[in-house]
């Protein structure tokens, strides 16, 4: 009755110890397919339509890969262990925070590992069906003048490990040492990090003109001149203003010059003593005043925006290595930069100083490092630089440009055939890239911008306002001024025509009245002359009194003179 369960328990007890023992990989004995004999066996070997059953994909299933990594904050680090037990700064091999060979310091203990590269390698292991045995060391030591390439050699020649799961920059030097970098799953390009503001001693001569495009300034001058000409015709009739000069030409030139000066004074608010004379001039000036307010407001706002952006970006912001060359070539790199020689050979003018490890530069204040080493910029890997400038202590630093394109990935050595691991791991890396797993891991470890909006200012615009943006304002002022001017001209035209008609009627009436008065006076004069002649005839009949006759002749002459005088209008007589 109890025989079969007992046998099952014994069988399970026999299996458990053997399954608990890790099955490490013999890389030279790895059953890699050999593509020989034409193309007949490709579908069986690669199984392109059955990826989960592909032979290469599952070569490591059920086995254990031994991975080693140095401390890299945010990418590979232990939740608790952050120092070497019993030796703060010993040389290799006493550099491990946690490892299988250290009792009580296994990397799976006390919270385990975390970080971007740790999760990427774990995702690859999950897809490949293999286990990972982890070991983590400290970063390179300045005391022992260590650099990353010798550390990589130590990792890959240590028989306790198969592969290094940090991201390693793929370089010529490492390839010649037999260190093979797998698929580049990390952007290891070198970028330039500099201050957001680099003092610039140059004169900014066109600052006050930059708010508007040249065509806007030309249109503005045309509007101001048009206003002056219109005011010359409707508010200051130059053709009859003798104060402007004797000849019409001088009156026009003097009047135009004076109105141009008044238009500029009214624009900048400096004129307080020359108000428009006519209602039409006041209306036109009101429209011009509204245009002035809008134009000055736009100019002030745009000028302030340009100054703010220039201050944020820096008038002398270093954008490229050519800017470094023009300033003397001083740059800073992290200690052990594997691409140092390559960059110096391509850019021999660089004067390189090394300051701090890559791990230290992740948390250091970068502008202080530049000042301490007399450098204008720091050259860092892209992933490190873009994370560092988002920290609150580096809000005054900015990534400006790529200067060296490169990639990084897991590293193994050709020694003991360990580089064969990339045959399997690269395919699995592509797999998690294609299905979005790698992107999901990247998003979890993206650094939040802690600079309170003082980061990238690419959304700020310091370009000049174009004519397309200013067209509405100029259309308004131009249209209003033209309408007012045409209206005033039409009014003056009809007013002048009416005055001509009234003058003609008045002159006609005056001529008719003069004619009537002239006929009446002639009639009266004729009657008076007949009366005088009749009196003269009566005097001629008296021959006895010659003396009186002479007197009568005198009276007669006086009477004629009086009558003729009476026939002429007096000087002060009004018609």
C-alpha positions as CSV (number, residue, x, y, z in Angstrom):
1,X,0.0,0.0,0.0
2,X,2.8,2.5,0.9
3,X,5.3,1.2,-1.6
4,X,4.7,3.4,-4.5
5,X,4.6,6.8,-2.5
6,X,7.7,5.8,-0.7
7,X,9.5,5.1,-4.0
8,X,8.3,8.5,-5.3
9,X,9.7,10.3,-2.3
10,X,13.0,8.6,-2.6
11,X,13.2,9.4,-6.2
12,X,12.4,13.1,-5.6
13,X,15.0,13.2,-2.8
14,X,17.6,11.8,-5.2
15,X,16.7,14.3,-7.9
16,X,16.8,17.5,-5.7
17,X,20.5,17.6,-4.8
18,X,21.5,17.1,-8.4
19,X,19.1,19.9,-9.6
20,X,20.4,22.3,-6.9
21,X,23.9,22.0,-8.3
22,X,24.5,24.6,-11.0
23,X,25.3,23.3,-14.4
24,X,27.9,25.7,-15.8
25,X,28.5,26.1,-19.5
26,X,31.5,24.6,-21.3
27,X,31.7,27.2,-24.1
28,X,34.1,25.2,-26.2
29,X,31.7,22.3,-26.1
30,X,28.7,24.4,-27.0
31,X,26.7,22.6,-29.6
32,X,26.8,25.3,-32.2
33,X,25.4,24.3,-35.6
34,X,27.7,24.1,-38.6
35,X,26.1,25.4,-41.7
36,X,27.7,23.1,-44.2
37,X,26.4,21.2,-47.3
38,X,24.5,24.1,-48.9
39,X,21.3,25.6,-47.6
40,X,19.3,22.5,-46.9
41,X,19.6,22.6,-43.1
42,X,19.0,26.3,-42.5
43,X,15.3,26.0,-41.8
44,X,16.0,23.3,-39.2
45,X,18.9,25.1,-37.6
46,X,17.5,28.7,-37.3
47,X,13.8,27.9,-37.4
48,X,12.9,31.5,-38.5
49,X,9.2,30.8,-38.2
50,X,9.4,29.1,-34.8
51,X,11.6,31.3,-32.7
52,X,10.7,29.7,-29.4
53,X,12.0,26.4,-30.7
54,X,15.1,27.7,-32.5
55,X,18.1,25.5,-31.7
56,X,20.5,28.4,-31.1
57,X,18.0,30.3,-28.9
58,X,17.8,27.4,-26.5
59,X,21.4,26.3,-26.4
60,X,21.8,27.6,-22.8
61,X,18.5,26.4,-21.5
62,X,18.8,24.8,-18.1
63,X,22.3,25.9,-17.6
64,X,24.0,28.7,-15.4
65,X,25.9,31.6,-16.8
66,X,28.4,33.3,-14.4
67,X,28.2,37.1,-14.8
68,X,30.4,39.7,-13.2
69,X,30.0,43.5,-13.2
70,X,31.6,46.5,-11.5
71,X,29.5,49.0,-9.6
72,X,27.6,51.3,-11.9
73,X,25.0,53.4,-10.2
74,X,21.6,53.0,-11.8
75,X,22.7,50.2,-14.0
76,X,24.3,47.4,-11.8
77,X,24.3,47.8,-8.0
78,X,23.4,46.0,-4.9
79,X,20.5,47.1,-2.7
80,X,22.5,46.8,0.5
81,X,26.2,46.0,-0.1
82,X,28.1,49.1,-1.2
83,X,31.6,48.4,0.0
84,X,34.1,45.6,0.1
85,X,33.9,43.5,3.2
86,X,37.1,44.0,5.2
87,X,39.0,46.0,2.6
88,X,37.9,49.4,1.5
89,X,40.5,49.8,-1.3
90,X,42.3,46.6,-2.0
91,X,43.6,45.6,-5.4
92,X,42.1,42.9,-7.5
93,X,40.9,40.3,-6.7
94,X,39.8,41.6,-3.3
95,X,37.3,44.0,-4.9
96,X,33.9,42.2,-4.5
97,X,30.8,43.6,-2.9
98,X,29.0,40.3,-3.4
99,X,29.9,37.1,-5.1
100,X,29.1,33.3,-4.8
101,X,32.5,32.6,-3.4
102,X,32.1,35.1,-0.4
103,X,30.1,33.4,2.4
104,X,27.1,35.5,3.5
105,X,27.6,38.0,0.7
106,X,25.7,36.4,-2.2
107,X,24.3,38.9,-4.7
108,X,20.8,37.5,-4.2
109,X,20.8,38.3,-0.5
110,X,19.8,41.5,1.4
111,X,17.5,42.8,-1.4
112,X,19.5,41.6,-4.3
113,X,20.7,43.5,-7.3
114,X,19.0,46.3,-9.3
115,X,19.7,48.5,-12.2
116,X,19.1,48.8,-15.9
117,X,21.8,46.4,-17.1
118,X,20.9,43.9,-14.4
119,X,17.3,43.8,-15.7
120,X,18.4,43.6,-19.3
121,X,20.6,40.6,-18.7
122,X,17.9,39.0,-16.5
123,X,15.4,39.5,-19.3
124,X,17.8,37.8,-21.7
125,X,18.2,34.9,-19.3
126,X,14.5,34.5,-18.9
127,X,14.0,34.3,-22.7
128,X,16.9,31.8,-23.0
129,X,15.8,29.7,-20.1
130,X,19.1,29.8,-18.2
131,X,20.1,31.0,-14.7
132,X,22.6,33.7,-13.8
133,X,25.1,33.6,-11.0
134,X,26.1,37.2,-10.2
135,X,29.2,38.9,-8.8
136,X,29.6,42.6,-8.3
137,X,32.9,44.5,-7.6
138,X,33.7,48.1,-6.7
139,X,34.5,50.6,-9.4
140,X,38.0,51.4,-10.5
141,X,40.3,52.8,-7.9
142,X,42.3,56.0,-8.3
143,X,44.7,54.8,-5.6
144,X,45.9,51.9,-7.7
145,X,45.7,54.0,-10.9
146,X,43.2,51.5,-12.4
147,X,41.4,51.9,-15.7
148,X,38.5,50.0,-17.2
149,X,40.3,48.0,-19.9
150,X,42.6,46.3,-17.4
151,X,39.6,45.6,-15.2
152,X,37.9,44.0,-18.2
153,X,40.9,41.8,-18.8
154,X,40.7,40.7,-15.1
155,X,37.1,39.9,-15.4
156,X,37.4,37.9,-18.6
157,X,40.5,35.9,-17.6
158,X,39.1,34.9,-14.2
159,X,37.9,31.3,-14.6
160,X,35.2,32.0,-12.1
161,X,33.2,34.1,-14.6
162,X,31.9,33.7,-18.1
163,X,30.8,37.2,-19.2
164,X,30.8,40.8,-17.9
165,X,27.3,42.2,-17.8
166,X,28.1,45.9,-17.8
167,X,27.9,47.9,-21.0
168,X,31.3,48.1,-22.4
169,X,32.4,50.5,-25.2
170,X,33.6,48.6,-28.3
171,X,37.1,49.8,-29.1
172,X,40.0,48.8,-31.2
173,X,42.2,48.2,-28.2
174,X,39.8,45.8,-26.5
175,X,39.3,43.9,-29.7
176,X,43.1,43.4,-30.1
177,X,43.1,42.1,-26.5
178,X,40.6,39.4,-27.5
179,X,37.7,41.1,-25.7
180,X,34.5,40.7,-27.8
181,X,31.6,43.1,-27.3
182,X,28.3,41.7,-28.2
183,X,25.2,43.5,-29.6
184,X,25.3,47.2,-28.8
185,X,22.3,47.6,-26.6
186,X,23.5,50.8,-25.1
187,X,24.4,54.1,-26.8
188,X,28.1,54.6,-25.9
189,X,28.6,57.6,-28.1
190,X,30.7,60.4,-26.6
191,X,29.0,63.7,-26.1
192,X,30.1,67.2,-25.1
193,X,28.9,68.5,-21.8
194,X,29.5,72.2,-21.1
195,X,28.2,75.1,-19.1
196,X,24.8,76.5,-20.0
197,X,26.4,80.0,-20.0
198,X,29.9,80.7,-21.2
199,X,30.8,84.4,-20.7
200,X,31.1,86.0,-24.1
201,X,33.1,89.3,-24.3
202,X,31.9,90.1,-27.8
203,X,29.6,93.0,-28.5
204,X,26.0,92.2,-29.4
205,X,25.5,95.1,-31.9
206,X,22.3,93.9,-33.4
207,X,20.4,93.0,-30.2
208,X,18.0,95.9,-30.5
209,X,17.2,95.0,-34.1
210,X,16.7,91.3,-33.6
211,X,13.1,91.4,-32.4
212,X,11.8,92.0,-35.9
213,X,12.8,90.7,-39.3
214,X,14.3,93.3,-41.7
215,X,11.1,93.5,-43.8
216,X,9.1,94.4,-40.7
217,X,11.4,97.3,-40.0
218,X,11.1,98.5,-43.6
219,X,7.3,98.3,-43.4
220,X,7.4,100.2,-40.1
221,X,9.4,103.0,-41.6
222,X,6.9,103.1,-44.5
223,X,4.0,103.4,-42.1
224,X,5.6,106.2,-40.2
225,X,6.4,108.1,-43.4
226,X,2.9,107.6,-44.8
227,X,1.5,109.1,-41.6
228,X,3.7,112.1,-41.9
229,X,2.7,112.7,-45.5
230,X,-1.0,112.4,-44.7
231,X,-0.8,114.8,-41.9
232,X,1.0,117.2,-44.1
233,X,-2.0,117.4,-46.5
234,X,-4.9,117.1,-44.1
235,X,-3.6,118.9,-41.0
236,X,-1.0,121.3,-42.3
237,X,-1.9,122.8,-45.7
238,X,1.6,123.5,-46.8
239,X,0.6,125.2,-50.0
240,X,-0.8,128.2,-48.1
241,X,1.3,128.2,-45.0
242,X,3.7,131.1,-45.5
243,X,5.5,130.2,-42.3
244,X,7.1,127.2,-44.0
245,X,8.8,129.3,-46.7
246,X,8.3,131.6,-49.6
247,X,8.3,129.2,-52.5
248,X,6.0,126.1,-52.8
249,X,9.0,123.8,-53.0
250,X,10.5,125.0,-49.7
251,X,7.0,125.0,-48.1
252,X,6.6,121.3,-49.0
253,X,10.1,120.2,-47.9
254,X,10.0,122.1,-44.6
255,X,6.5,120.8,-43.9
256,X,7.4,117.2,-44.7
257,X,10.5,117.4,-42.5
258,X,8.5,118.8,-39.6
259,X,5.8,116.2,-39.9
260,X,8.4,113.4,-40.1
261,X,9.9,114.6,-36.9
262,X,6.4,114.9,-35.3
263,X,5.6,111.3,-36.3
264,X,8.7,110.0,-34.6
265,X,8.1,112.1,-31.5
266,X,4.5,110.9,-31.3
267,X,5.7,107.3,-31.7
268,X,8.2,107.5,-28.8
269,X,6.0,109.7,-26.6
270,X,8.3,112.7,-26.7
271,X,5.9,115.2,-28.3
272,X,3.6,117.1,-25.9
273,X,3.3,120.5,-27.5
274,X,2.1,120.1,-31.1
275,X,-1.4,118.7,-31.1
276,X,-3.3,118.1,-34.4
277,X,-5.1,121.2,-35.7
278,X,-8.1,119.6,-37.4
279,X,-10.6,116.9,-36.4
280,X,-9.3,114.8,-39.3
281,X,-5.8,115.1,-38.0
282,X,-6.9,114.1,-34.5
283,X,-8.6,111.0,-35.8
284,X,-5.6,109.9,-37.9
285,X,-3.3,110.5,-34.9
286,X,-5.6,108.3,-32.7
287,X,-5.2,105.4,-35.1
288,X,-1.4,106.0,-35.3
289,X,-1.3,106.0,-31.4
290,X,-3.0,102.6,-31.2
291,X,-0.5,101.3,-33.8
292,X,2.3,102.7,-31.6
293,X,1.1,100.9,-28.5
294,X,0.8,97.5,-30.2
295,X,4.1,97.8,-32.0
296,X,6.0,98.8,-28.9
297,X,4.3,96.1,-26.9
298,X,5.4,93.4,-29.4
299,X,8.9,94.8,-29.6
300,X,9.3,94.8,-25.8
301,X,8.0,91.3,-25.3
302,X,10.1,89.8,-28.1
303,X,13.3,91.6,-27.0
304,X,12.8,90.3,-23.4
305,X,12.3,86.8,-24.8
306,X,15.5,87.0,-26.8
307,X,17.5,88.2,-23.8
308,X,16.1,85.4,-21.6
309,X,16.9,82.7,-24.2
310,X,20.4,84.1,-24.8
311,X,21.0,84.1,-21.0
312,X,19.8,80.5,-20.8
313,X,21.8,79.3,-23.7
314,X,24.8,81.5,-23.2
315,X,26.1,84.0,-25.6
316,X,29.3,81.9,-25.9
317,X,27.8,78.4,-25.6
318,X,30.2,75.7,-26.7
319,X,28.5,73.7,-29.4
320,X,31.3,71.6,-30.9
321,X,34.9,70.6,-30.7
322,X,35.7,73.5,-33.0
323,X,34.6,75.9,-30.3
324,X,36.9,74.0,-27.9
325,X,39.7,74.5,-30.3
326,X,39.1,78.2,-30.6
327,X,39.3,78.5,-26.8
328,X,42.6,76.5,-26.4
329,X,41.4,72.9,-26.6
330,X,41.1,72.1,-22.8
331,X,38.7,69.2,-22.1
332,X,38.1,66.8,-19.3
333,X,37.6,63.0,-19.5
334,X,37.0,60.4,-16.9
335,X,39.9,58.3,-15.8
336,X,40.6,55.3,-18.0
337,X,38.6,56.6,-21.0
338,X,39.0,53.9,-23.5
339,X,38.4,56.2,-26.5
340,X,40.9,58.8,-25.4
341,X,43.6,57.9,-27.9
342,X,41.2,57.7,-30.7
343,X,39.7,61.2,-30.0
344,X,43.2,62.7,-29.7
345,X,44.3,61.2,-32.9
346,X,41.3,62.6,-34.7
347,X,41.5,66.0,-32.9
348,X,45.1,66.6,-32.1
349,X,44.4,70.1,-30.7
350,X,42.7,68.6,-27.7
351,X,44.4,69.1,-24.3
352,X,43.0,66.4,-22.2
353,X,42.9,66.2,-18.4
354,X,41.5,63.2,-16.5
355,X,39.5,63.8,-13.4
356,X,37.6,61.2,-11.4
357,X,36.1,57.9,-12.4
358,X,33.0,57.5,-14.5
359,X,31.0,56.6,-11.5
360,X,32.1,59.7,-9.7
361,X,31.2,61.9,-12.6
362,X,27.6,60.6,-12.5
363,X,27.0,62.4,-9.2
364,X,29.6,65.1,-9.2
365,X,28.9,68.8,-10.0
366,X,30.3,68.9,-13.5
367,X,30.9,72.7,-13.8
368,X,33.0,72.5,-10.6
369,X,35.1,69.8,-12.2
370,X,35.5,72.0,-15.3
371,X,36.7,74.9,-13.2
372,X,39.0,72.8,-11.1
373,X,40.8,71.4,-14.2
374,X,40.6,74.5,-16.3
375,X,38.5,72.8,-18.9
376,X,35.8,74.2,-21.1
377,X,33.8,71.0,-21.4
378,X,33.7,67.3,-20.3
379,X,33.5,64.4,-22.7
380,X,31.3,61.6,-21.4
381,X,29.3,58.6,-22.7
382,X,25.9,59.7,-23.9
383,X,23.9,57.6,-21.3
384,X,26.0,59.0,-18.4
385,X,26.0,62.6,-19.6
386,X,22.2,62.8,-20.3
387,X,21.5,61.3,-16.9
388,X,23.9,63.6,-15.1
389,X,22.6,66.9,-16.4
390,X,19.1,66.0,-15.1
391,X,20.4,66.0,-11.5
392,X,19.7,69.1,-9.4
393,X,23.4,69.9,-8.9
394,X,24.0,70.0,-12.7
395,X,21.2,72.4,-13.8
396,X,23.9,74.7,-15.0
397,X,25.3,72.1,-17.4
398,X,24.0,71.0,-20.8
399,X,24.7,68.3,-23.4
400,X,25.5,70.1,-26.7
401,X,26.6,67.6,-29.4
402,X,27.8,64.1,-30.3
403,X,31.5,64.0,-31.0
404,X,32.1,60.2,-31.3
405,X,29.6,57.6,-32.4
406,X,30.0,54.3,-30.6
407,X,28.0,51.5,-28.9
408,X,28.3,49.3,-25.9
409,X,27.2,45.8,-24.9
410,X,28.1,42.7,-22.8
411,X,31.7,41.5,-23.0
412,X,33.3,38.1,-23.2
413,X,36.8,36.9,-24.1
414,X,38.0,34.6,-26.8
415,X,39.8,32.7,-24.1
416,X,38.2,29.4,-23.3
417,X,35.7,30.0,-26.2
418,X,33.6,32.4,-23.9
419,X,33.0,34.7,-26.9
420,X,30.6,32.0,-28.2
421,X,28.1,33.2,-25.7
422,X,27.3,36.2,-28.0
423,X,26.0,33.7,-30.6
424,X,23.1,33.0,-28.2
425,X,22.9,36.2,-26.3
426,X,22.8,38.6,-29.3
427,X,19.8,36.8,-30.8
428,X,18.0,37.1,-27.4
429,X,18.9,40.8,-27.2
430,X,17.4,41.4,-30.6
431,X,14.3,39.6,-29.4
432,X,13.7,41.8,-26.4
433,X,14.4,44.9,-28.5
434,X,11.8,43.9,-31.1
435,X,9.0,43.1,-28.7
436,X,9.5,46.3,-26.7
437,X,10.9,44.7,-23.5
438,X,14.1,46.6,-23.7
439,X,12.2,49.9,-24.2
440,X,10.0,49.1,-21.1
441,X,13.2,48.6,-19.0
442,X,14.7,51.8,-20.3
443,X,11.6,53.8,-19.3
444,X,11.7,52.5,-15.8
445,X,15.2,53.8,-15.3
446,X,14.9,57.1,-17.1
447,X,16.0,60.0,-14.9
448,X,13.4,62.6,-14.2
449,X,14.4,66.2,-14.8
450,X,15.0,67.7,-11.4
451,X,16.1,71.2,-12.6
452,X,12.6,72.7,-12.3
453,X,12.1,73.7,-15.9
454,X,15.6,75.0,-16.4
455,X,16.6,72.1,-18.6
456,X,16.3,72.0,-22.4
457,X,15.2,75.3,-23.7
458,X,14.5,74.1,-27.2
459,X,10.9,75.1,-26.8
460,X,11.9,78.8,-26.4
461,X,12.0,80.8,-29.5
462,X,14.3,83.8,-30.0
463,X,13.8,84.2,-33.7
464,X,12.7,87.5,-35.1
465,X,9.0,88.2,-35.6
466,X,8.3,87.7,-39.3
467,X,6.2,89.7,-41.7
468,X,3.6,87.0,-41.6
469,X,3.2,87.5,-37.9
470,X,3.2,91.3,-38.1
471,X,0.9,91.6,-41.2
472,X,-2.3,92.0,-39.2
473,X,-0.9,95.0,-37.3
474,X,0.4,96.7,-40.4
475,X,-2.8,95.9,-42.4
476,X,-4.8,97.6,-39.6
477,X,-2.7,100.8,-39.4
478,X,-2.3,101.0,-43.2
479,X,-6.0,100.4,-43.9
480,X,-7.2,102.8,-41.2
481,X,-4.8,105.6,-42.3
482,X,-5.7,105.2,-46.0
483,X,-9.5,105.3,-45.2
484,X,-9.2,108.4,-43.1
485,X,-7.0,110.1,-45.7
486,X,-9.4,109.3,-48.6
487,X,-12.3,110.4,-46.5
488,X,-10.7,113.7,-45.7
489,X,-9.7,114.3,-49.4
490,X,-13.3,113.6,-50.5
491,X,-14.6,116.0,-47.9
492,X,-12.1,118.7,-48.9
493,X,-13.0,118.2,-52.6
494,X,-16.8,118.7,-52.0
495,X,-16.1,121.5,-49.6
496,X,-14.0,123.4,-52.1
497,X,-16.6,122.8,-54.9
498,X,-19.4,124.2,-52.6
499,X,-17.3,127.2,-51.8
500,X,-16.7,127.9,-55.5
501,X,-20.5,127.7,-56.2
502,X,-21.3,130.0,-53.3
503,X,-18.6,132.5,-54.4
504,X,-20.0,132.5,-58.0
505,X,-23.5,133.2,-56.7
506,X,-22.3,135.9,-54.4
507,X,-20.4,137.6,-57.2
508,X,-23.4,137.4,-59.6
509,X,-25.7,139.0,-57.0
510,X,-23.1,141.8,-56.4
511,X,-22.9,142.5,-60.1
512,X,-26.7,142.7,-60.4
513,X,-26.9,145.0,-57.5
514,X,-24.2,147.3,-58.8
515,X,-26.0,147.4,-62.2
516,X,-29.3,148.4,-60.5
517,X,-27.7,151.1,-58.4
518,X,-25.8,152.5,-61.3
519,X,-29.0,152.8,-63.4
520,X,-30.9,154.5,-60.5
521,X,-28.0,157.0,-59.9
522,X,-27.9,157.9,-63.6
523,X,-31.6,158.5,-63.6
524,X,-31.3,160.8,-60.6
525,X,-28.4,162.6,-62.1
526,X,-30.3,163.2,-65.3
527,X,-33.2,164.7,-63.5
528,X,-30.9,167.0,-61.5
529,X,-29.2,168.2,-64.6
530,X,-32.5,169.1,-66.2
531,X,-33.5,171.0,-63.2
532,X,-30.2,172.9,-63.1
533,X,-30.5,173.7,-66.9
534,X,-34.0,175.0,-66.3
535,X,-32.8,177.3,-63.6
536,X,-29.9,178.5,-65.8
537,X,-32.4,179.5,-68.5
538,X,-34.3,181.7,-66.1
539,X,-31.1,183.4,-65.1
540,X,-30.3,184.2,-68.7
541,X,-33.5,186.2,-69.0
542,X,-32.4,188.7,-66.4
543,X,-30.0,191.0,-68.4
544,X,-30.1,193.8,-65.9
545,X,-28.1,192.0,-63.2
546,X,-24.9,190.8,-64.9
547,X,-23.1,190.4,-61.6
548,X,-25.8,188.0,-60.4
549,X,-25.5,186.2,-63.7
550,X,-21.8,185.6,-63.1
551,X,-22.7,184.4,-59.7
552,X,-25.3,182.1,-61.1
553,X,-22.7,180.6,-63.5
554,X,-20.5,179.9,-60.6
555,X,-23.4,178.3,-58.8
556,X,-24.2,176.3,-61.9
557,X,-20.7,174.9,-62.1
558,X,-20.7,174.1,-58.4
559,X,-24.0,172.3,-58.8
560,X,-22.7,170.2,-61.7
561,X,-19.6,169.2,-59.8
562,X,-21.8,168.3,-56.8
563,X,-24.0,166.2,-58.9
564,X,-21.2,164.4,-60.5
565,X,-19.6,163.8,-57.1
566,X,-22.9,162.4,-55.8
567,X,-23.0,159.9,-58.7
568,X,-19.8,158.2,-57.4
569,X,-20.0,155.8,-54.4
570,X,-18.2,156.8,-51.3
571,X,-15.1,154.9,-50.2
572,X,-16.7,153.5,-47.0
573,X,-20.0,152.7,-48.8
574,X,-20.8,148.9,-48.7
575,X,-22.8,147.3,-51.5
